[in-house]
Amino acid sequence: MSAFKPIIKRIGNGDNYIHLVSIENLVDGILKAGEKGKNGEVYIIADANPIKIKDLNRIICKALNKKVPKIFAPIFILRFFSIFLKSLKPKIDIMTKNRYYDISKAKKEMGYKPKESNIENVIRSYSK
């Protein structure tokens, strides 16, 4: 384990959404696509609802019995530094922009019904 512990654990206020997909929902979506999907069509498979980054951060911390970080890096400061460090911009975008998707086509055409996933159990299983 590293002695280095980053002070900043999150970029931005965490109000942006990301869309996760549990392995169970992914496998179910793949099977549904094989059974009922139309040839050549693209179907988006994800969990039922997106989650805010700050809520995901809270869930992860709770599952690992860690304190939820209170300090976050303001986006405007990081954008300023990205002028000089071009490699920083894509990382800022990934961590601060909304990334959620419309899964209604998979639901309608294939009967895809994502189950509610338990993120805490997944985290606990990987942290053992």
C-alpha positions as a Markdown table, in Angstrom:
| # | Residue | x | y | z |
|---|---|---|---|---|
| 1 | Met | 0.0 | 0.0 | 0.0 |
| 2 | Ser | 1.3 | 3.4 | -0.9 |
| 3 | Ala | 2.1 | 6.0 | 1.7 |
| 4 | Phe | 0.8 | 8.7 | -0.7 |
| 5 | Lys | -2.8 | 9.6 | -0.2 |
| 6 | Pro | -4.3 | 12.1 | -2.6 |
| 7 | Ile | -5.9 | 15.2 | -0.9 |
| 8 | Ile | -8.4 | 15.7 | -3.7 |
| 9 | Lys | -10.7 | 12.7 | -4.3 |
| 10 | Arg | -13.1 | 14.3 | -6.8 |
| 11 | Ile | -13.1 | 16.7 | -9.7 |
| 12 | Gly | -16.0 | 19.2 | -9.6 |
| 13 | Asn | -19.0 | 19.2 | -7.3 |
| 14 | Gly | -20.0 | 15.7 | -8.4 |
| 15 | Asp | -23.5 | 16.7 | -9.6 |
| 16 | Asn | -22.8 | 15.1 | -13.0 |
| 17 | Tyr | -24.3 | 11.7 | -13.9 |
| 18 | Ile | -22.8 | 8.6 | -15.1 |
| 19 | His | -24.5 | 5.4 | -16.2 |
| 20 | Leu | -23.2 | 2.1 | -14.9 |
| 21 | Val | -24.0 | -1.4 | -15.9 |
| 22 | Ser | -23.9 | -4.4 | -13.6 |
| 23 | Ile | -22.5 | -7.6 | -15.0 |
| 24 | Glu | -25.9 | -9.2 | -14.5 |
| 25 | Asn | -27.6 | -6.5 | -16.6 |
| 26 | Leu | -24.9 | -6.7 | -19.2 |
| 27 | Val | -25.2 | -10.4 | -19.6 |
| 28 | Asp | -29.0 | -10.2 | -19.7 |
| 29 | Gly | -28.8 | -7.5 | -22.4 |
| 30 | Ile | -26.4 | -9.5 | -24.5 |
| 31 | Leu | -28.7 | -12.6 | -24.3 |
| 32 | Lys | -31.7 | -10.5 | -25.1 |
| 33 | Ala | -29.9 | -9.0 | -28.1 |
| 34 | Gly | -29.1 | -12.6 | -29.3 |
| 35 | Glu | -32.7 | -13.7 | -28.9 |
| 36 | Lys | -34.8 | -10.7 | -29.8 |
| 37 | Gly | -32.5 | -8.0 | -31.2 |
| 38 | Lys | -32.9 | -7.0 | -34.8 |
| 39 | Asn | -29.9 | -7.8 | -37.0 |
| 40 | Gly | -27.6 | -4.8 | -37.5 |
| 41 | Glu | -29.2 | -2.7 | -34.8 |
| 42 | Val | -27.4 | -1.1 | -31.9 |
| 43 | Tyr | -28.8 | -1.4 | -28.4 |
| 44 | Ile | -27.6 | 0.5 | -25.4 |
| 45 | Ile | -27.4 | -1.7 | -22.3 |
| 46 | Ala | -27.1 | 0.0 | -18.9 |
| 47 | Asp | -28.6 | -0.1 | -15.4 |
| 48 | Ala | -32.1 | 1.4 | -15.0 |
| 49 | Asn | -30.9 | 4.8 | -13.8 |
| 50 | Pro | -27.8 | 6.9 | -13.9 |
| 51 | Ile | -26.1 | 8.0 | -10.7 |
| 52 | Lys | -24.5 | 11.2 | -9.6 |
| 53 | Ile | -20.7 | 11.0 | -9.1 |
| 54 | Lys | -21.0 | 12.4 | -5.6 |
| 55 | Asp | -23.5 | 9.7 | -4.7 |
| 56 | Leu | -21.4 | 7.0 | -6.2 |
| 57 | Asn | -18.4 | 8.3 | -4.2 |
| 58 | Arg | -20.5 | 8.2 | -1.0 |
| 59 | Ile | -21.6 | 4.6 | -1.7 |
| 60 | Ile | -18.0 | 3.5 | -2.4 |
| 61 | Cys | -16.7 | 5.1 | 0.8 |
| 62 | Lys | -19.5 | 3.6 | 2.8 |
| 63 | Ala | -18.8 | 0.1 | 1.4 |
| 64 | Leu | -15.1 | 0.5 | 2.2 |
| 65 | Asn | -15.7 | 2.0 | 5.6 |
| 66 | Lys | -13.9 | 5.2 | 4.6 |
| 67 | Lys | -14.8 | 8.9 | 5.2 |
| 68 | Val | -16.4 | 10.7 | 2.3 |
| 69 | Pro | -13.9 | 13.3 | 1.1 |
| 70 | Lys | -15.1 | 16.9 | 1.6 |
| 71 | Ile | -12.4 | 18.4 | -0.6 |
| 72 | Phe | -12.8 | 18.5 | -4.4 |
| 73 | Ala | -10.9 | 20.3 | -7.2 |
| 74 | Pro | -12.9 | 23.2 | -8.7 |
| 75 | Ile | -13.3 | 22.7 | -12.5 |
| 76 | Phe | -12.3 | 26.2 | -13.4 |
| 77 | Ile | -8.9 | 25.8 | -11.8 |
| 78 | Leu | -8.2 | 22.5 | -13.6 |
| 79 | Arg | -9.4 | 24.0 | -16.9 |
| 80 | Phe | -6.8 | 26.8 | -16.4 |
| 81 | Phe | -4.1 | 24.2 | -15.9 |
| 82 | Ser | -5.3 | 22.2 | -18.9 |
| 83 | Ile | -4.2 | 25.1 | -21.1 |
| 84 | Phe | -0.6 | 24.2 | -20.2 |
| 85 | Leu | -1.1 | 20.4 | -19.7 |
| 86 | Lys | -3.1 | 19.3 | -22.7 |
| 87 | Ser | -3.4 | 15.7 | -21.4 |
| 88 | Leu | -5.4 | 17.0 | -18.4 |
| 89 | Lys | -8.4 | 18.2 | -20.5 |
| 90 | Pro | -9.7 | 14.7 | -21.5 |
| 91 | Lys | -9.5 | 13.6 | -17.9 |
| 92 | Ile | -11.4 | 16.6 | -16.7 |
| 93 | Asp | -14.1 | 16.0 | -19.3 |
| 94 | Ile | -14.5 | 12.4 | -18.3 |
| 95 | Met | -14.9 | 13.2 | -14.7 |
| 96 | Thr | -17.2 | 16.2 | -15.0 |
| 97 | Lys | -19.5 | 15.8 | -17.9 |
| 98 | Asn | -22.8 | 13.9 | -17.9 |
| 99 | Arg | -22.5 | 10.4 | -19.3 |
| 100 | Tyr | -25.9 | 8.7 | -19.3 |
| 101 | Tyr | -27.8 | 7.0 | -22.0 |
| 102 | Asp | -31.3 | 6.2 | -23.3 |
| 103 | Ile | -32.0 | 2.5 | -22.9 |
| 104 | Ser | -35.6 | 2.7 | -24.1 |
| 105 | Lys | -34.9 | 1.0 | -27.5 |
| 106 | Ala | -33.5 | -2.1 | -25.7 |
| 107 | Lys | -36.5 | -2.1 | -23.4 |
| 108 | Lys | -39.0 | -1.7 | -26.2 |
| 109 | Glu | -37.5 | -3.9 | -28.9 |
| 110 | Met | -35.9 | -6.7 | -26.8 |
| 111 | Gly | -37.9 | -6.6 | -23.6 |
| 112 | Tyr | -34.7 | -5.6 | -21.6 |
| 113 | Lys | -35.6 | -5.0 | -18.0 |
| 114 | Pro | -32.5 | -4.0 | -15.9 |
| 115 | Lys | -32.5 | -5.2 | -12.4 |
| 116 | Glu | -31.6 | -2.9 | -9.6 |
| 117 | Ser | -27.9 | -3.3 | -8.9 |
| 118 | Asn | -26.3 | -3.2 | -5.5 |
| 119 | Ile | -23.1 | -1.2 | -5.9 |
| 120 | Glu | -22.1 | -1.7 | -2.3 |
| 121 | Asn | -22.1 | -5.5 | -2.6 |
| 122 | Val | -20.0 | -5.3 | -5.8 |
| 123 | Ile | -17.4 | -3.0 | -4.1 |
| 124 | Arg | -17.2 | -5.2 | -1.1 |
| 125 | Ser | -16.7 | -8.3 | -3.2 |
| 126 | Tyr | -13.8 | -6.7 | -5.1 |
| 127 | Ser | -12.2 | -5.2 | -1.9 |
| 128 | Lys | -11.7 | -8.6 | -0.2 |
